[in-house]
């Protein structure tokens, strides 16, 4: 007797390794971002791609606000071409981070998405910053 979990069978280990290795090239999570920020290992620009109003209500500490509709070459001019951008939006129900990531990749910029967004950040027990 099998379950919905084991039907269809799991991928071969080598294919699973390739899949998950590839997945980690596209995304990171709240814990890894938090750890990098708090241990002074932040080698990326964290972009909050929500609206200015949402950003003002609370954002991940150290994030820069750039709404996804305004991601363009001019807005990125201050950053060297090899700069890694990590984008996030409201959470799993929002595709703003995906849209921003697509724009960044289309501009030949390295990009990853922080899965979970603000919702994930808060779910992990991390706090938000607010502008002064």
C-alpha positions as CSV (number, residue, x, y, z in Angstrom):
1,X,0.0,0.0,0.0
2,X,1.4,3.4,-1.0
3,X,0.5,6.9,0.0
4,X,0.1,10.2,-2.0
5,X,3.5,11.1,-0.7
6,X,5.3,8.1,-2.3
7,X,3.2,8.2,-5.5
8,X,5.0,9.0,-7.8
9,X,8.3,7.6,-6.5
10,X,11.1,10.0,-5.3
11,X,13.6,11.1,-7.9
12,X,16.9,9.3,-8.2
13,X,19.3,10.8,-5.7
14,X,21.6,12.3,-8.4
15,X,18.6,14.0,-10.0
16,X,17.3,15.2,-6.6
17,X,20.8,16.6,-5.8
18,X,20.8,18.5,-9.1
19,X,17.3,19.9,-8.6
20,X,18.0,21.2,-5.0
21,X,21.4,22.5,-5.9
22,X,19.8,24.4,-8.8
23,X,17.0,25.7,-6.6
24,X,19.4,27.2,-4.1
25,X,21.0,29.2,-7.0
26,X,17.6,31.0,-7.3
27,X,16.5,31.5,-3.7
28,X,17.6,32.0,-0.1
29,X,15.6,32.1,3.1
30,X,15.0,34.4,6.0
31,X,17.4,32.6,8.3
32,X,20.3,32.9,5.9
33,X,19.6,36.6,5.3
34,X,19.2,37.2,9.0
35,X,22.5,35.4,9.8
36,X,24.4,37.3,7.1
37,X,23.1,40.7,8.3
38,X,23.7,40.0,12.0
39,X,27.2,38.5,11.5
40,X,28.4,41.3,9.2
41,X,28.6,38.9,6.3
42,X,26.1,40.7,4.1
43,X,27.6,40.4,0.6
44,X,24.4,41.4,-1.2
45,X,22.0,44.2,-1.5
46,X,18.6,43.4,0.1
47,X,15.8,44.9,-1.9
48,X,12.3,45.4,-0.5
49,X,10.3,45.6,-3.7
50,X,7.0,46.5,-2.0
51,X,5.5,49.9,-2.2
52,X,7.0,52.9,-0.3
53,X,4.0,52.8,2.1
54,X,4.5,49.2,2.9
55,X,8.2,49.7,3.4
56,X,7.5,52.6,5.8
57,X,5.2,50.4,7.8
58,X,8.1,48.0,8.5
59,X,10.9,46.3,6.6
60,X,13.8,43.9,7.1
61,X,16.7,45.8,8.7
62,X,19.2,47.0,6.2
63,X,16.8,46.6,3.2
64,X,16.7,49.2,0.5
65,X,13.3,50.1,-0.9
66,X,12.9,49.8,-4.7
67,X,9.3,48.9,-5.7
68,X,9.4,46.2,-8.4
69,X,7.8,48.5,-11.0
70,X,10.8,50.9,-10.7
71,X,13.6,48.3,-11.1
72,X,15.5,49.6,-14.1
73,X,19.0,50.4,-15.3
74,X,19.0,53.9,-14.0
75,X,17.9,52.9,-10.5
76,X,20.7,50.3,-10.4
77,X,23.4,52.6,-11.7
78,X,25.0,53.1,-8.3
79,X,25.7,49.3,-8.0
80,X,28.6,47.5,-9.7
81,X,27.4,45.0,-12.3
82,X,28.4,42.0,-10.2
83,X,26.3,43.1,-7.2
84,X,24.1,40.3,-5.9
85,X,20.6,41.5,-5.2
86,X,18.2,39.6,-2.9
87,X,14.6,40.6,-3.4
88,X,11.6,40.1,-1.2
89,X,8.0,41.2,-1.1
90,X,5.0,40.7,1.3
91,X,5.2,36.9,1.3
92,X,4.1,33.7,-0.4
93,X,0.9,35.2,-1.6
94,X,2.8,38.0,-3.5
95,X,4.7,37.7,-6.7
96,X,6.4,41.1,-6.6
97,X,9.7,39.5,-5.7
98,X,9.4,37.2,-8.8
99,X,8.7,40.2,-11.0
100,X,11.6,42.1,-9.6
101,X,13.9,39.1,-9.9
102,X,12.8,38.8,-13.6
103,X,13.6,42.5,-14.2
104,X,17.0,42.2,-12.5
105,X,17.9,39.1,-14.4
106,X,16.8,40.8,-17.7
107,X,19.2,43.6,-16.9
108,X,22.0,40.9,-16.4
109,X,22.1,41.4,-12.7
110,X,22.7,38.5,-10.3
111,X,19.6,37.9,-8.2
112,X,18.0,35.6,-5.6
113,X,14.7,35.7,-4.0
114,X,14.3,35.6,-0.2
115,X,11.5,33.1,0.1
116,X,8.8,33.9,2.6
117,X,9.2,37.7,2.3
118,X,7.9,39.8,5.2
119,X,5.5,37.0,6.3
120,X,8.4,34.5,6.5
121,X,10.6,37.0,8.3
122,X,8.0,37.6,11.0
123,X,7.1,33.9,11.2
124,X,10.7,33.2,12.1
125,X,10.4,35.7,15.0
126,X,12.6,38.4,13.5
127,X,11.7,42.1,13.9
128,X,11.2,44.8,11.4
129,X,12.7,48.2,11.1
130,X,10.8,51.4,10.5
131,X,12.2,54.6,9.1
132,X,13.1,57.3,11.6
